[in-house]
Amino acid sequence: MIQHLKLSFIGIAFWWVLLLPFDYALFDGIFKLIQKPFTGLLCSLDQDLIFETDTYGTYVLISLSILLGVLSSPLINRICTKWKLNMTELLKTVLAGILFFFLFKYGWDKITKTQFYQPEPNTLYTPFGKLSKDIAYWSLVGSSYSYAVSLGMIEVLAAIGLLFRRTRFLASLVIIGIFGQVFLINCSFDISVKLLSGSLFAFSLIFSSCFQQQWRGIFGFRVEPIEFTHSGGQNKIKFVFALLVIAESVFPSFYRKNFNDDQFPRLAHHGAYRVVGNPQIKYLFIHRQHYLILQSQNDVFKDYRIDTHLSDNYFTEDGEISCNWKENQLIIHSDTFSIKFIDHKNLPLLEDSFHTFSDEFH
């Protein structure tokens, strides 16, 4: 029974990696090509399926990976027998590879602030009670450079611990804490990566359970000394795999020549503006992803996709709204209003502060 479960877990992990919808930097084309027959088959049964984070289509796709993983167990057993592979070691290797990738990838993204980046101006001027839980959490973490970078360093160090046999068990304990917390946060704040984080948390538990001797030692049982053997071929494969993961993770940063997203150049007029003379609109925001956002007096937001090719004028796609930056004017239909820049970076949330004694700010 245990052997069959191990074979099934190996197959499930293998198919999970192949079918998981994920945006890769270097290998996206390869994975999309592998997934195309499966997504095409599912779409032929239900054309409304969408394969994005936590969508119904993704849950169906991951369920398919579980089914294929169980069905693949006889083939995996045959391969293990033919090549004289230890099933427990194979399971540990597969799971270690998956955990190493996501730990290093998301750790690097936090270190370079491409995951928890500074909140956009429109978020900063949204009344706190009107923020959704996921935006509120994301914005608070993104407002602290030191906290985001520290989280990233912990994840990268845990990933490095997986590369060495002597530190794998200790790393597995840290990883359970990392992905357990991430899964809890995603569920508690309704962040739409529950399926991914839940899968990684389950993988971390299964991975750690493979270290039976170490667990027995923790609970006081007598265990035989653990001998660590090294294979030149295995070390080469591990080295190449680690290099590929590192390349996949760091390539976007080198390509953009940016190792802190908070300092990355935004649109020329990115920021917050006060609208003068309009009884319905109080603020205008230029979002980094080419959106013009208007905030009404009762804090209702409306966004418009804009054309930013002309540096002195931004136009919405329907042409009904434009900004004349030479005159600092907002033009809605034929009505013209003055706009004044607000330095949102001076807000208290974005200030770097550290108080040893609470007397200093209470």
C-alpha positions in Angstrom: 0.0 0.0 0.0 2.8 2.4 1.0 4.7 1.6 -2.2 1.7 2.2 -4.3 1.1 5.6 -2.7 4.7 6.5 -3.3 4.4 5.6 -7.0 1.1 7.5 -7.3 2.7 10.6 -5.6 5.6 10.5 -8.1 3.2 10.4 -11.0 1.0 13.1 -9.6 3.9 15.4 -9.0 5.2 14.8 -12.5 1.9 15.5 -14.2 1.2 18.4 -11.8 4.4 20.2 -13.0 3.5 19.6 -16.7 -0.1 20.7 -16.5 0.0 23.5 -14.0 -0.8 26.9 -15.7 2.2 29.0 -14.9 4.0 31.9 -16.7 7.6 31.0 -17.2 10.2 33.4 -18.5 12.5 31.1 -20.5 10.5 27.8 -20.9 6.9 29.1 -21.3 6.7 27.9 -24.9 7.7 24.3 -24.0 5.2 24.0 -21.2 2.4 25.6 -23.2 3.1 23.1 -26.0 2.8 20.2 -23.7 -0.4 21.5 -22.1 -2.1 22.4 -25.4 -3.6 18.9 -26.1 -5.0 18.7 -22.6 -6.4 22.2 -22.5 -7.8 21.7 -26.0 -9.5 18.5 -24.9 -11.1 20.1 -21.9 -12.2 23.2 -23.9 -13.9 20.9 -26.4 -16.0 19.6 -23.5 -16.5 23.1 -22.0 -15.5 26.1 -24.1 -16.0 28.5 -21.2 -13.0 27.0 -19.2 -10.2 29.4 -18.4 -6.8 28.2 -17.3 -5.6 30.9 -14.9 -4.9 31.1 -11.2 -7.6 29.3 -9.1 -10.2 29.2 -12.0 -12.5 26.3 -12.4 -10.5 25.2 -15.5 -7.3 25.0 -13.5 -8.9 22.9 -10.8 -10.1 20.5 -13.6 -6.6 20.5 -15.1 -5.0 19.7 -11.7 -7.6 17.0 -11.1 -6.6 15.5 -14.4 -3.0 15.5 -13.3 -4.0 13.5 -10.2 -5.9 10.9 -12.3 -3.0 10.6 -14.8 -0.5 10.3 -11.9 -2.4 7.4 -10.4 -2.7 5.7 -13.8 1.0 6.2 -14.4 2.1 4.3 -11.3 2.5 0.9 -13.1 4.8 2.5 -15.7 6.8 4.3 -12.9 7.1 1.0 -11.1 8.4 -0.7 -14.2 11.0 2.1 -14.7 12.1 1.9 -11.1 12.5 -1.9 -11.4 14.4 -1.7 -14.7 16.8 1.0 -13.6 17.0 -0.2 -10.0 15.7 3.1 -8.6 14.7 3.5 -5.0 11.1 4.7 -5.0 11.5 6.8 -1.8 14.6 8.5 -3.1 12.9 9.1 -6.5 9.9 10.7 -4.7 12.2 12.9 -2.6 14.1 14.0 -5.7 11.0 14.9 -7.7 9.5 16.8 -4.8 12.8 18.5 -4.0 13.0 19.7 -7.5 9.5 21.2 -7.4 10.0 22.8 -4.0 13.4 24.2 -5.1 11.9 25.9 -8.1 9.0 27.6 -6.4 11.1 28.6 -3.3 13.9 30.1 -5.4 11.5 31.7 -7.9 9.2 33.4 -5.4 12.2 34.1 -3.1 14.0 36.0 -5.8 10.8 37.8 -6.8 10.5 39.1 -3.2 14.2 40.1 -3.0 13.8 42.1 -6.2 10.3 43.4 -5.1 8.6 42.1 -8.3 6.1 40.2 -6.1 5.5 42.6 -3.2 6.0 45.9 -5.0 5.0 49.3 -3.7 1.3 49.9 -3.8 0.0 52.0 -6.7 -1.1 55.6 -6.1 -4.8 54.7 -6.5 -4.5 52.0 -3.8 -2.8 54.5 -1.5 -5.8 56.9 -1.8 -8.4 54.2 -1.4 -10.1 54.4 2.0 -8.7 51.4 4.0 -12.1 49.9 4.7 -12.9 49.8 1.0 -9.8 47.7 0.1 -10.3 44.0 -0.5 -8.4 41.8 1.9 -6.0 40.6 -0.7 -5.1 44.1 -1.9 -4.8 45.3 1.7 -2.4 42.5 2.6 -0.4 42.9 -0.6 -0.1 46.6 -0.2 1.0 46.4 3.5 3.8 43.9 2.7 4.8 45.8 -0.4 5.2 49.0 1.6 8.1 47.5 3.6 11.3 46.8 1.6 13.1 45.1 4.5 10.2 42.7 5.3 9.7 41.6 1.7 13.4 41.1 1.1 13.7 39.1 4.4 10.9 36.8 3.3 12.7 36.3 0.0 16.0 35.5 1.6 14.4 32.9 3.9 12.9 31.2 0.9 16.1 31.2 -1.1 18.1 29.8 1.8 15.5 27.0 2.2 15.8 26.3 -1.5 19.6 26.1 -1.2 19.3 23.7 1.7 17.5 21.2 -0.6 20.6 20.9 -2.7 22.7 19.2 0.0 21.8 15.9 1.6 22.9 16.9 5.1 20.6 19.9 5.2 17.6 18.5 3.3 15.7 17.4 6.4 16.2 20.6 8.2 15.2 22.5 5.0 12.0 20.3 4.8 10.9 21.6 8.3 11.5 25.2 7.3 9.6 24.7 4.0 6.6 23.2 5.8 6.5 26.5 7.8 6.9 28.6 4.7 4.2 27.0 2.6 2.0 26.4 5.6 2.0 30.1 6.3 1.6 31.0 2.6 -1.4 28.7 2.3 -3.0 30.1 5.5 -2.5 33.7 4.2 -4.0 32.9 0.8 -7.1 31.3 2.4 -7.4 33.9 5.2 -7.0 36.9 2.9 -8.8 35.3 -0.1 -5.8 35.6 -2.4 -6.2 33.7 -5.6 -3.3 31.3 -5.4 -4.9 28.8 -3.0 -4.5 25.8 -5.4 -0.8 26.4 -6.0 0.1 27.2 -2.3 -2.1 24.3 -1.1 -0.4 21.9 -3.5 3.1 23.1 -2.4 2.2 22.8 1.3 1.0 19.2 0.6 4.2 18.4 -1.3 6.3 19.8 1.5 4.5 17.5 4.0 5.0 14.5 1.8 8.7 15.4 1.2 9.4 15.7 4.9 7.6 12.4 5.6 10.2 10.6 3.5 12.9 11.3 6.1 11.7 8.5 8.4 15.0 8.0 10.3 15.3 11.7 11.1 11.7 11.8 12.3 12.3 8.8 14.5 15.3 10.4 16.0 13.3 13.6 16.8 10.9 11.5 18.9 13.6 9.6 20.7 13.7 6.3 18.8 17.0 4.7 18.3 18.2 5.0 14.7 21.1 3.8 12.7 23.7 6.5 11.7 22.8 8.0 8.3 25.5 7.7 5.7 25.5 10.2 2.9 26.6 8.9 -0.5 27.5 11.0 -3.4 27.2 10.2 -7.1 29.0 12.2 -9.7 26.3 11.8 -12.3 23.6 12.8 -9.8 25.5 15.8 -8.7 26.0 17.0 -12.3 22.2 16.6 -13.0 21.4 18.5 -9.8 23.9 21.2 -10.7 22.4 21.7 -14.2 18.8 21.7 -12.8 19.8 24.3 -10.2 21.4 26.5 -12.9 18.2 26.2 -15.1 16.0 27.2 -12.2 18.3 30.2 -11.3 18.3 31.3 -14.9 14.5 31.1 -15.2 14.2 33.1 -12.0 16.8 35.8 -12.5 16.5 36.3 -16.3 13.7 38.9 -16.0 15.7 41.0 -13.6 18.8 41.0 -15.8 16.7 41.6 -18.9 15.1 44.6 -17.4 18.4 45.6 -15.6 16.3 46.0 -12.5 16.9 44.4 -9.0 14.4 46.5 -7.1 11.0 47.0 -8.8 10.2 49.9 -6.5 13.0 51.9 -8.3 12.0 50.7 -11.8 11.0 53.6 -14.1 7.3 54.1 -14.4 5.3 56.0 -17.0 6.4 59.6 -17.3 3.3 60.9 -15.5 2.8 58.0 -13.2 1.3 59.2 -9.9 -1.7 60.9 -8.2 -3.3 64.2 -9.2 -6.0 66.3 -7.5 -8.8 67.4 -9.9 -9.8 71.0 -9.4 -13.3 72.3 -10.3 -15.1 69.0 -10.9 -17.9 68.3 -8.3 -18.0 64.6 -9.1 -14.2 63.7 -9.4 -11.6 64.4 -6.8 -8.5 62.4 -7.9 -6.9 61.2 -11.1 -4.3 58.4 -11.1 -1.9 57.2 -13.8 -1.3 53.5 -13.2 2.0 51.8 -14.2 0.1 49.4 -16.4 -1.2 52.1 -18.7 -4.4 52.9 -17.0 -6.0 56.2 -16.2 -8.1 55.9 -13.0 -10.7 58.4 -11.8 -11.8 58.5 -8.1 -15.2 60.1 -7.4 -16.1 62.2 -4.4 -17.8 59.2 -2.8 -14.7 57.0 -3.5 -15.9 55.1 -6.5 -13.1 54.2 -9.0 -13.3 53.9 -12.7 -10.4 52.9 -14.9 -9.6 53.4 -18.6 -7.0 51.9 -20.8 -4.9 54.7 -22.2 -2.6 55.4 -25.1 0.7 56.8 -23.8 2.7 57.1 -27.1 2.4 60.9 -27.0 4.4 62.2 -24.0 2.4 65.4 -23.7 -1.0 63.8 -24.1 -2.7 60.6 -22.8 -5.9 59.5 -24.5 -8.3 56.8 -23.4 -9.1 54.2 -26.0 -12.6 55.6 -26.6 -11.1 59.1 -27.0 -13.6 60.6 -24.5 -11.0 61.5 -21.9 -7.5 62.9 -22.3 -4.7 64.6 -20.2 -2.8 67.6 -21.5 0.4 67.5 -19.5 1.7 70.8 -20.9 -1.3 72.6 -19.5 -1.9 70.2 -16.6 -5.5 69.7 -17.7 -8.0 66.8 -17.6 -10.4 66.9 -20.5 -13.6 64.9 -20.2 -15.7 65.2 -23.4 -15.5 68.9 -24.0 -15.1 69.9 -20.3 -11.7 71.0 -19.1 -10.4 70.8 -15.5 -7.1 71.7 -13.9 -5.1 68.9 -12.2 -2.4 69.3 -9.6 0.3 66.7 -8.8 0.3 65.1 -5.4 3.5 63.5 -4.1 2.1 60.2 -3.0 5.6 58.9 -2.0 5.5 61.2 1.1 2.5 59.4 2.6 3.3 57.8 6.0 2.8 54.3 4.7 5.8 54.6 2.4 8.1 56.3 4.9 11.1 54.4 6.1 10.9 54.5 9.9 12.1 52.5 12.9 11.4 53.4 16.5 13.2 51.7 19.3 10.8 53.2 21.9 7.1 53.6 21.4 7.3 57.0 23.2 8.7 58.5 20.0 5.5 58.1 18.0 2.7 57.5 20.5 
